[in-house]
């Protein structure tokens, strides 16, 4: 599916507005939403003007706006969305932009209009209209979509990777000697990884969380299913009593016990995250066992192992690795029966030296790049049917056959 990207020149709107001062950061203070059966209007209240980039995503349909040099204000409350607009959410991007996402019931046209400045700052109107005979007529004159530079061709869909930064919100995860919280490290690495995936032609990232929020383990799995992910990658940081142990590890699901006692203990600790919010997991064992015994689960685990080995190999060429083989344990977050899944323990927070390294953007990027190259290697060799990668691989094979005269 093509990912559409747009840039909104102010000249198209007939407005002559000076750009923001160097270093200025706008605040998004309020979002109002008016919804109907196939259209919606959102109004944003910002402390000042900022530039906006916007684009469209599919599966599910989402209209995305990146407000450059913008942060969420302390009074910001997102509107409830339960009509044609299914969800409104925000997240901070690594480049300093504030991302606003509208999940809609169908693909939509989007139009942005800046209103005149007022005492409260600036307001932006966002018009969303669903596709259809009537809405297309109403949408005449909207800015034309421009294909993104890295968008795949029309004949191959994107490979979708769901990136899951572990912990978040009331669940900080492990905490290092210097007060570093795991949830912040995993979010930073997850954002770098998602950004790297989005730069690859034919691939697209979704995230279970792009801010400091709490999600249950099964909510994270549901995000991957909702986005029709081809791979699920959960990012974590390890912790043990020994302050001299360091290095990355990669885990996949095990149906028959953990690969080591350490893996069993780690899985128990990560699975306990749901207890922080009082989530009850009791009474689900029979249903869960039925799902896990399904043949598709065994096939999924096999694919997970191949992908995890590629990621572990890539990590080993860039950062210290603690285990040279992929580990297995009963992580709840990896129990999707149809989506290959892995959990990456990027390092050990219990080593103070590694804790300080994990706080550095250059090291976070190095880890994210290594994970990405492992994912890329896996999909180059095992592309899902109907994707751009699959068609490129088929074309390559046809070329080899033609060269050999067969």
GIKAKA-V474805 format. One record per residue. N is the residue number from 1. RES is the residue in one small letter. SS is DSSP state (H for helix, E for strand, - for the rest). PHI is phi in radians with two decimals (NA if undefined). D_FIRST is the distance of its C-alpha to the first C-alpha in Angstrom with 1 decimal. Layout:
# GIKAKA-V474805
n=N res=RES ss=SS phi=PHI d_first=D_FIRST
n=N res=RES ss=SS phi=PHI d_first=D_FIRST
This chain:
# GIKAKA-V474805
n=1 res=x ss=- phi=NA d_first=0.0
n=2 res=x ss=- phi=-1.27 d_first=3.8
n=3 res=x ss=- phi=-1.67 d_first=6.5
n=4 res=x ss=E phi=-1.62 d_first=9.4
n=5 res=x ss=E phi=-2.20 d_first=12.8
n=6 res=x ss=E phi=-2.38 d_first=16.2
n=7 res=x ss=E phi=-2.22 d_first=19.8
n=8 res=x ss=- phi=-1.82 d_first=22.5
n=9 res=x ss=- phi=-1.26 d_first=25.7
n=10 res=x ss=H phi=-1.16 d_first=28.7
n=11 res=x ss=H phi=-1.09 d_first=30.2
n=12 res=x ss=H phi=-1.09 d_first=27.7
n=13 res=x ss=H phi=-1.60 d_first=29.4
n=14 res=x ss=- phi=1.26 d_first=32.9
n=15 res=x ss=- phi=-2.02 d_first=33.8
n=16 res=x ss=- phi=-1.90 d_first=35.8
n=17 res=x ss=- phi=-2.08 d_first=35.4
n=18 res=x ss=- phi=-1.17 d_first=36.6
n=19 res=x ss=- phi=-1.22 d_first=34.3
n=20 res=x ss=- phi=-1.21 d_first=35.1
n=21 res=x ss=- phi=-1.12 d_first=37.9
n=22 res=x ss=- phi=-1.02 d_first=37.3
n=23 res=x ss=- phi=1.48 d_first=36.7
n=24 res=x ss=- phi=-1.26 d_first=36.4
n=25 res=x ss=- phi=-2.17 d_first=34.1
n=26 res=x ss=E phi=-1.47 d_first=33.2
n=27 res=x ss=E phi=-2.08 d_first=33.3
n=28 res=x ss=E phi=-1.55 d_first=31.1
n=29 res=x ss=E phi=-1.78 d_first=33.9
n=30 res=x ss=E phi=-2.56 d_first=32.7
n=31 res=x ss=E phi=-2.35 d_first=29.6
n=32 res=x ss=E phi=-1.93 d_first=30.4
n=33 res=x ss=E phi=-2.40 d_first=28.1
n=34 res=x ss=E phi=-2.09 d_first=28.8
n=35 res=x ss=E phi=-2.11 d_first=26.6
n=36 res=x ss=- phi=-2.36 d_first=26.7
n=37 res=x ss=- phi=-1.24 d_first=25.0
n=38 res=x ss=- phi=-2.51 d_first=22.0
n=39 res=x ss=E phi=-2.76 d_first=22.7
n=40 res=x ss=E phi=-2.76 d_first=24.0
n=41 res=x ss=E phi=-2.25 d_first=25.9
n=42 res=x ss=E phi=-1.99 d_first=26.3
n=43 res=x ss=E phi=-2.17 d_first=29.1
n=44 res=x ss=E phi=-1.86 d_first=29.4
n=45 res=x ss=E phi=-1.87 d_first=32.8
n=46 res=x ss=E phi=-2.09 d_first=33.0
n=47 res=x ss=- phi=-1.26 d_first=36.1
n=48 res=x ss=- phi=-2.92 d_first=35.2
n=49 res=x ss=- phi=-1.26 d_first=32.8
n=50 res=x ss=- phi=-2.63 d_first=29.8
n=51 res=x ss=- phi=-1.37 d_first=26.9
n=52 res=x ss=E phi=-2.36 d_first=23.4
n=53 res=x ss=E phi=-1.98 d_first=19.9
n=54 res=x ss=E phi=-2.51 d_first=17.0
n=55 res=x ss=E phi=-2.71 d_first=13.3
n=56 res=x ss=E phi=-2.05 d_first=10.7
n=57 res=x ss=E phi=-2.12 d_first=8.7
n=58 res=x ss=- phi=-2.18 d_first=7.2
n=59 res=x ss=- phi=1.01 d_first=8.8
n=60 res=x ss=- phi=-1.45 d_first=11.3
n=61 res=x ss=- phi=-1.25 d_first=11.2
n=62 res=x ss=E phi=-2.44 d_first=13.0
n=63 res=x ss=E phi=-1.82 d_first=14.6
n=64 res=x ss=E phi=-2.08 d_first=15.9
n=65 res=x ss=E phi=-2.18 d_first=19.1
n=66 res=x ss=E phi=-1.79 d_first=20.8
n=67 res=x ss=E phi=-1.58 d_first=24.5
n=68 res=x ss=- phi=-1.23 d_first=26.0
n=69 res=x ss=- phi=0.85 d_first=29.4
n=70 res=x ss=E phi=-2.35 d_first=29.4
n=71 res=x ss=E phi=-2.25 d_first=30.6
n=72 res=x ss=E phi=-1.33 d_first=30.9
n=73 res=x ss=- phi=-1.31 d_first=34.4
n=74 res=x ss=- phi=-1.16 d_first=36.9
n=75 res=x ss=- phi=-1.65 d_first=37.0
n=76 res=x ss=- phi=-1.16 d_first=33.2
n=77 res=x ss=- phi=-2.30 d_first=32.4
n=78 res=x ss=- phi=-1.37 d_first=28.9
n=79 res=x ss=- phi=-1.25 d_first=29.1
n=80 res=x ss=- phi=-1.29 d_first=28.6
n=81 res=x ss=- phi=-2.22 d_first=25.5
n=82 res=x ss=- phi=-2.48 d_first=25.7
n=83 res=x ss=- phi=-2.00 d_first=24.8
n=84 res=x ss=- phi=-1.08 d_first=21.7
n=85 res=x ss=E phi=-1.44 d_first=21.0
n=86 res=x ss=E phi=-1.45 d_first=20.8
n=87 res=x ss=E phi=-2.78 d_first=21.4
n=88 res=x ss=E phi=-2.20 d_first=22.4
n=89 res=x ss=E phi=-2.53 d_first=22.6
n=90 res=x ss=E phi=-2.27 d_first=23.4
n=91 res=x ss=E phi=-2.87 d_first=23.5
n=92 res=x ss=E phi=-1.58 d_first=25.1
n=93 res=x ss=- phi=-1.56 d_first=23.1
n=94 res=x ss=- phi=-1.05 d_first=24.9
n=95 res=x ss=- phi=-1.48 d_first=25.3
n=96 res=x ss=- phi=1.58 d_first=27.4
n=97 res=x ss=- phi=-1.46 d_first=24.9
n=98 res=x ss=E phi=-1.74 d_first=24.8
n=99 res=x ss=E phi=-1.64 d_first=21.3
n=100 res=x ss=E phi=-2.01 d_first=21.2
n=101 res=x ss=E phi=-2.11 d_first=18.4
n=102 res=x ss=E phi=-1.91 d_first=18.4
n=103 res=x ss=E phi=-1.53 d_first=16.6
n=104 res=x ss=E phi=-2.06 d_first=16.7
n=105 res=x ss=- phi=-1.29 d_first=16.9
n=106 res=x ss=- phi=-2.67 d_first=14.5
n=107 res=x ss=- phi=-1.05 d_first=12.3
n=108 res=x ss=E phi=-2.44 d_first=14.9
n=109 res=x ss=E phi=-1.46 d_first=16.5
n=110 res=x ss=E phi=-2.31 d_first=18.3
n=111 res=x ss=E phi=-2.39 d_first=21.6
n=112 res=x ss=E phi=-1.94 d_first=23.9
n=113 res=x ss=E phi=-2.40 d_first=27.6
n=114 res=x ss=E phi=-1.48 d_first=30.4
n=115 res=x ss=- phi=-1.56 d_first=33.6
n=116 res=x ss=- phi=-1.15 d_first=37.0
n=117 res=x ss=- phi=-1.07 d_first=38.4
n=118 res=x ss=E phi=-2.30 d_first=40.6
n=119 res=x ss=- phi=-1.14 d_first=42.9
n=120 res=x ss=- phi=-1.54 d_first=40.3
n=121 res=x ss=E phi=2.04 d_first=38.0
n=122 res=x ss=E phi=-2.07 d_first=34.8
n=123 res=x ss=E phi=-2.16 d_first=32.6
n=124 res=x ss=E phi=-2.04 d_first=29.0
n=125 res=x ss=E phi=-1.74 d_first=27.7
n=126 res=x ss=E phi=-2.08 d_first=24.1
n=127 res=x ss=E phi=-1.78 d_first=23.3
n=128 res=x ss=E phi=-2.07 d_first=20.3
n=129 res=x ss=E phi=-2.37 d_first=20.0
n=130 res=x ss=E phi=-1.22 d_first=17.8
n=131 res=x ss=- phi=-1.19 d_first=16.4
n=132 res=x ss=- phi=2.64 d_first=18.9
n=133 res=x ss=H phi=-0.96 d_first=21.8
n=134 res=x ss=H phi=-1.24 d_first=24.1
n=135 res=x ss=H phi=-1.22 d_first=21.7
n=136 res=x ss=H phi=-1.11 d_first=20.3
n=137 res=x ss=H phi=-1.09 d_first=24.0
n=138 res=x ss=H phi=-1.14 d_first=24.8
n=139 res=x ss=- phi=-1.50 d_first=22.0
n=140 res=x ss=- phi=-1.07 d_first=23.4
n=141 res=x ss=- phi=1.63 d_first=24.4
n=142 res=x ss=- phi=-1.27 d_first=21.7
n=143 res=x ss=- phi=-0.95 d_first=20.5
n=144 res=x ss=- phi=-1.31 d_first=17.9
n=145 res=x ss=- phi=-1.13 d_first=14.4
n=146 res=x ss=E phi=-2.08 d_first=14.5
n=147 res=x ss=E phi=-1.10 d_first=11.6
n=148 res=x ss=- phi=-1.12 d_first=12.3
n=149 res=x ss=- phi=-1.02 d_first=14.4
n=150 res=x ss=- phi=-1.79 d_first=12.5
n=151 res=x ss=- phi=-1.20 d_first=8.9
n=152 res=x ss=- phi=-1.23 d_first=7.6
n=153 res=x ss=- phi=-1.19 d_first=8.4
n=154 res=x ss=- phi=-1.11 d_first=7.0
n=155 res=x ss=- phi=-1.70 d_first=8.2
n=156 res=x ss=- phi=-2.81 d_first=6.6
n=157 res=x ss=E phi=-1.38 d_first=4.1
n=158 res=x ss=- phi=-1.24 d_first=5.8
n=159 res=x ss=E phi=-1.39 d_first=9.3
n=160 res=x ss=E phi=-1.88 d_first=10.4
n=161 res=x ss=E phi=-2.03 d_first=14.1
n=162 res=x ss=E phi=-1.59 d_first=16.2
n=163 res=x ss=E phi=-1.70 d_first=19.2
n=164 res=x ss=E phi=-2.07 d_first=22.4
n=165 res=x ss=E phi=-1.20 d_first=25.3
n=166 res=x ss=- phi=-1.12 d_first=28.3
n=167 res=x ss=- phi=1.12 d_first=30.9
n=168 res=x ss=E phi=2.20 d_first=31.0
n=169 res=x ss=- phi=1.09 d_first=33.0
n=170 res=x ss=- phi=-1.24 d_first=36.3
n=171 res=x ss=E phi=-1.89 d_first=35.5
n=172 res=x ss=- phi=-1.36 d_first=36.1
n=173 res=x ss=- phi=1.31 d_first=36.0
n=174 res=x ss=- phi=-1.29 d_first=38.6
n=175 res=x ss=E phi=-2.16 d_first=40.6
n=176 res=x ss=- phi=-1.36 d_first=42.1
n=177 res=x ss=- phi=-1.03 d_first=45.7
n=178 res=x ss=- phi=-1.66 d_first=44.7
n=179 res=x ss=- phi=1.49 d_first=42.9
n=180 res=x ss=- phi=-1.24 d_first=39.3
n=181 res=x ss=E phi=-1.68 d_first=37.2
n=182 res=x ss=H phi=-0.96 d_first=34.5
n=183 res=x ss=H phi=-1.03 d_first=32.0
n=184 res=x ss=H phi=-1.34 d_first=32.0
n=185 res=x ss=H phi=-1.19 d_first=31.6
n=186 res=x ss=H phi=-1.13 d_first=28.7
n=187 res=x ss=H phi=-1.17 d_first=26.9
n=188 res=x ss=H phi=-1.11 d_first=27.6
n=189 res=x ss=H phi=-1.15 d_first=26.4
n=190 res=x ss=H phi=-1.06 d_first=23.3
n=191 res=x ss=H phi=-1.15 d_first=22.4
n=192 res=x ss=H phi=-1.06 d_first=23.0
n=193 res=x ss=H phi=-1.11 d_first=20.9
n=194 res=x ss=H phi=-1.07 d_first=17.9
n=195 res=x ss=H phi=-1.11 d_first=18.4
n=196 res=x ss=H phi=-1.16 d_first=18.8
n=197 res=x ss=H phi=-1.11 d_first=15.5
n=198 res=x ss=H phi=-1.13 d_first=13.6
n=199 res=x ss=- phi=-1.39 d_first=15.5
n=200 res=x ss=- phi=-1.53 d_first=14.3
n=201 res=x ss=- phi=-1.04 d_first=11.8
n=202 res=x ss=- phi=1.57 d_first=9.1
n=203 res=x ss=E phi=-2.29 d_first=10.2
n=204 res=x ss=E phi=-2.56 d_first=10.1
n=205 res=x ss=E phi=-1.83 d_first=13.2
n=206 res=x ss=E phi=-2.12 d_first=14.4
n=207 res=x ss=E phi=-2.21 d_first=18.2
n=208 res=x ss=- phi=-1.20 d_first=20.6
n=209 res=x ss=- phi=-2.58 d_first=22.9
n=210 res=x ss=- phi=-2.20 d_first=22.9
n=211 res=x ss=- phi=-2.73 d_first=26.5
n=212 res=x ss=- phi=-1.47 d_first=29.8
n=213 res=x ss=- phi=-2.18 d_first=29.3
n=214 res=x ss=- phi=-1.67 d_first=30.4
n=215 res=x ss=- phi=-2.27 d_first=28.1
n=216 res=x ss=- phi=-1.23 d_first=29.5
n=217 res=x ss=H phi=-1.09 d_first=28.3
n=218 res=x ss=H phi=-1.32 d_first=26.9
n=219 res=x ss=H phi=-1.12 d_first=25.0
n=220 res=x ss=H phi=-1.13 d_first=23.3
n=221 res=x ss=H phi=-1.10 d_first=22.3
n=222 res=x ss=H phi=-1.15 d_first=21.1
n=223 res=x ss=H phi=-1.07 d_first=18.7
n=224 res=x ss=H phi=-1.09 d_first=17.1
n=225 res=x ss=H phi=-1.18 d_first=17.0
n=226 res=x ss=H phi=-1.05 d_first=15.7
n=227 res=x ss=- phi=-1.55 d_first=12.7
n=228 res=x ss=- phi=0.95 d_first=12.2
n=229 res=x ss=- phi=-1.17 d_first=13.2
n=230 res=x ss=- phi=-1.59 d_first=13.7
n=231 res=x ss=E phi=-2.74 d_first=16.8
n=232 res=x ss=E phi=-2.08 d_first=19.1
n=233 res=x ss=E phi=-2.19 d_first=21.5
n=234 res=x ss=E phi=-1.73 d_first=24.5
n=235 res=x ss=E phi=-1.83 d_first=26.6
n=236 res=x ss=E phi=-2.49 d_first=30.3
n=237 res=x ss=E phi=-2.26 d_first=33.7
n=238 res=x ss=E phi=-1.46 d_first=36.6
n=239 res=x ss=- phi=-2.80 d_first=40.2
n=240 res=x ss=- phi=-2.44 d_first=43.5
n=241 res=x ss=- phi=-1.29 d_first=47.2
n=242 res=x ss=- phi=-1.49 d_first=47.7
n=243 res=x ss=- phi=-1.36 d_first=47.0
n=244 res=x ss=- phi=-1.93 d_first=46.8
n=245 res=x ss=- phi=-1.61 d_first=43.8
n=246 res=x ss=- phi=-2.52 d_first=40.6
n=247 res=x ss=- phi=1.98 d_first=37.4
n=248 res=x ss=E phi=-1.51 d_first=33.9
n=249 res=x ss=E phi=-2.42 d_first=33.2
n=250 res=x ss=E phi=-2.21 d_first=30.2
n=251 res=x ss=E phi=-2.11 d_first=30.4
n=252 res=x ss=E phi=-2.25 d_first=28.7
n=253 res=x ss=E phi=-1.25 d_first=29.8
n=254 res=x ss=- phi=-2.09 d_first=33.1
n=255 res=x ss=- phi=-1.66 d_first=34.3
n=256 res=x ss=- phi=-2.25 d_first=37.8
n=257 res=x ss=- phi=1.73 d_first=39.0
n=258 res=x ss=- phi=-1.34 d_first=38.3
n=259 res=x ss=- phi=-1.30 d_first=38.7
n=260 res=x ss=- phi=-2.79 d_first=41.4
n=261 res=x ss=H phi=-1.12 d_first=43.4
n=262 res=x ss=H phi=-1.10 d_first=41.7
n=263 res=x ss=H phi=-1.14 d_first=38.3
n=264 res=x ss=H phi=-1.10 d_first=39.7
n=265 res=x ss=H phi=-1.12 d_first=41.1
n=266 res=x ss=H phi=-1.09 d_first=37.9
n=267 res=x ss=H phi=-1.08 d_first=35.9
n=268 res=x ss=H phi=-1.08 d_first=38.6
n=269 res=x ss=H phi=-1.19 d_first=38.4
n=270 res=x ss=H phi=-1.19 d_first=34.6
n=271 res=x ss=H phi=-1.18 d_first=34.6
n=272 res=x ss=H phi=-1.28 d_first=37.4
n=273 res=x ss=H phi=-1.02 d_first=35.2
n=274 res=x ss=H phi=-1.13 d_first=34.6
n=275 res=x ss=H phi=-1.20 d_first=38.4
n=276 res=x ss=H phi=-1.08 d_first=38.5
n=277 res=x ss=H phi=-1.79 d_first=37.1
n=278 res=x ss=- phi=1.28 d_first=39.1
n=279 res=x ss=- phi=-1.28 d_first=36.3
n=280 res=x ss=- phi=-1.67 d_first=38.0
n=281 res=x ss=- phi=-1.78 d_first=36.7
n=282 res=x ss=- phi=-1.16 d_first=39.8
n=283 res=x ss=- phi=1.46 d_first=39.7
n=284 res=x ss=- phi=-1.92 d_first=36.2
n=285 res=x ss=H phi=-1.11 d_first=37.4
n=286 res=x ss=H phi=-1.14 d_first=37.7
n=287 res=x ss=H phi=-1.11 d_first=34.2
n=288 res=x ss=H phi=-1.10 d_first=32.7
n=289 res=x ss=H phi=-1.08 d_first=34.8
n=290 res=x ss=H phi=-1.09 d_first=33.6
n=291 res=x ss=H phi=-1.15 d_first=29.9
n=292 res=x ss=H phi=-1.16 d_first=30.8
n=293 res=x ss=- phi=-1.44 d_first=32.8
n=294 res=x ss=- phi=-1.11 d_first=29.9
n=295 res=x ss=H phi=-1.02 d_first=29.1
n=296 res=x ss=H phi=-1.07 d_first=25.5
n=297 res=x ss=H phi=-1.14 d_first=26.7
n=298 res=x ss=H phi=-1.09 d_first=28.7
n=299 res=x ss=H phi=-1.11 d_first=25.8
n=300 res=x ss=H phi=-1.09 d_first=23.6
n=301 res=x ss=H phi=-1.10 d_first=26.6
n=302 res=x ss=H phi=-1.08 d_first=26.8
n=303 res=x ss=H phi=-1.14 d_first=23.2
n=304 res=x ss=H phi=-1.05 d_first=24.0
n=305 res=x ss=H phi=-1.10 d_first=27.2
n=306 res=x ss=H phi=-1.10 d_first=25.5
n=307 res=x ss=H phi=-1.12 d_first=23.0
n=308 res=x ss=H phi=-1.12 d_first=25.9
n=309 res=x ss=H phi=-1.11 d_first=28.1
n=310 res=x ss=H phi=-1.11 d_first=25.8
n=311 res=x ss=H phi=-1.16 d_first=25.5
n=312 res=x ss=H phi=-1.09 d_first=29.3
n=313 res=x ss=H phi=-1.11 d_first=30.0
n=314 res=x ss=H phi=-1.18 d_first=28.1
n=315 res=x ss=H phi=-1.07 d_first=29.9
n=316 res=x ss=H phi=-1.10 d_first=33.1
n=317 res=x ss=- phi=-1.54 d_first=32.8
n=318 res=x ss=- phi=-2.20 d_first=32.4
n=319 res=x ss=- phi=-2.38 d_first=34.2
n=320 res=x ss=- phi=-1.07 d_first=37.0
n=321 res=x ss=E phi=-2.07 d_first=36.1
n=322 res=x ss=- phi=-1.48 d_first=38.4
n=323 res=x ss=- phi=-2.15 d_first=37.5
n=324 res=x ss=- phi=-1.42 d_first=36.7
n=325 res=x ss=- phi=-2.01 d_first=35.2
n=326 res=x ss=- phi=-1.15 d_first=32.4
n=327 res=x ss=E phi=-1.68 d_first=34.1
n=328 res=x ss=E phi=-2.30 d_first=33.7
n=329 res=x ss=E phi=-2.80 d_first=34.6
n=330 res=x ss=- phi=-1.53 d_first=33.9
n=331 res=x ss=- phi=-1.27 d_first=31.6
n=332 res=x ss=H phi=-1.04 d_first=30.4
n=333 res=x ss=H phi=-1.18 d_first=27.2
n=334 res=x ss=H phi=-1.73 d_first=26.2
n=335 res=x ss=- phi=-1.57 d_first=26.9
n=336 res=x ss=- phi=-1.17 d_first=23.5
n=337 res=x ss=- phi=-1.28 d_first=24.1
n=338 res=x ss=- phi=-2.19 d_first=20.7
n=339 res=x ss=- phi=-1.94 d_first=19.1
n=340 res=x ss=- phi=-0.94 d_first=20.7
n=341 res=x ss=E phi=-2.43 d_first=22.4
n=342 res=x ss=E phi=-2.56 d_first=24.9
n=343 res=x ss=E phi=-2.14 d_first=27.2
n=344 res=x ss=E phi=-1.86 d_first=28.2
n=345 res=x ss=E phi=-1.55 d_first=31.7
n=346 res=x ss=E phi=-1.25 d_first=31.6
n=347 res=x ss=E phi=-3.08 d_first=35.4
n=348 res=x ss=E phi=-1.97 d_first=38.6
n=349 res=x ss=- phi=-1.20 d_first=39.4
n=350 res=x ss=- phi=-1.23 d_first=43.0
n=351 res=x ss=- phi=-1.58 d_first=43.7
n=352 res=x ss=H phi=-1.00 d_first=44.6
n=353 res=x ss=H phi=-1.14 d_first=43.7
n=354 res=x ss=H phi=-1.19 d_first=40.2
n=355 res=x ss=H phi=-1.02 d_first=39.9
n=356 res=x ss=H phi=-1.16 d_first=40.7
n=357 res=x ss=H phi=-1.15 d_first=38.2
n=358 res=x ss=H phi=-1.10 d_first=35.4
n=359 res=x ss=- phi=-1.39 d_first=36.1
n=360 res=x ss=- phi=-1.58 d_first=35.4
n=361 res=x ss=H phi=-0.98 d_first=32.0
n=362 res=x ss=H phi=-1.11 d_first=32.5
n=363 res=x ss=H phi=-1.33 d_first=32.9
n=364 res=x ss=H phi=-1.04 d_first=30.0
n=365 res=x ss=H phi=-1.12 d_first=27.8
n=366 res=x ss=H phi=-1.08 d_first=29.4
n=367 res=x ss=H phi=-1.11 d_first=28.5
n=368 res=x ss=H phi=-1.09 d_first=24.9
n=369 res=x ss=H phi=-1.10 d_first=24.5
n=370 res=x ss=H phi=-1.12 d_first=26.2
n=371 res=x ss=H phi=-1.05 d_first=24.0
n=372 res=x ss=H phi=-1.03 d_first=20.9
n=373 res=x ss=H phi=-1.14 d_first=22.4
n=374 res=x ss=H phi=-1.17 d_first=23.2
n=375 res=x ss=H phi=-1.08 d_first=19.6
n=376 res=x ss=H phi=-1.06 d_first=18.4
n=377 res=x ss=H phi=-1.06 d_first=21.3
n=378 res=x ss=H phi=-1.09 d_first=20.4
n=379 res=x ss=H phi=-1.30 d_first=16.8
n=380 res=x ss=H phi=-1.13 d_first=18.1
n=381 res=x ss=H phi=-1.54 d_first=20.6
n=382 res=x ss=- phi=-2.31 d_first=18.8
n=383 res=x ss=- phi=-1.27 d_first=15.1
n=384 res=x ss=- phi=-1.13 d_first=13.4
n=385 res=x ss=- phi=-1.04 d_first=12.9
n=386 res=x ss=- phi=1.49 d_first=9.8
n=387 res=x ss=E phi=-1.62 d_first=8.6
n=388 res=x ss=H phi=-1.04 d_first=9.4
n=389 res=x ss=H phi=-1.07 d_first=12.6
n=390 res=x ss=H phi=-1.12 d_first=13.6
n=391 res=x ss=H phi=-1.25 d_first=13.5
n=392 res=x ss=H phi=-1.16 d_first=15.3
n=393 res=x ss=H phi=-1.15 d_first=17.8
n=394 res=x ss=H phi=-1.10 d_first=18.4
n=395 res=x ss=H phi=-1.12 d_first=19.1
n=396 res=x ss=H phi=-1.11 d_first=21.4
n=397 res=x ss=H phi=-1.14 d_first=23.2
n=398 res=x ss=H phi=-1.12 d_first=23.8
n=399 res=x ss=H phi=-1.13 d_first=25.3
n=400 res=x ss=H phi=-1.09 d_first=27.6
n=401 res=x ss=H phi=-1.10 d_first=28.7
n=402 res=x ss=H phi=-1.12 d_first=29.5
n=403 res=x ss=H phi=-1.13 d_first=31.4
n=404 res=x ss=- phi=-1.44 d_first=33.5
n=405 res=x ss=- phi=1.29 d_first=34.3
n=406 res=x ss=- phi=-1.89 d_first=33.1
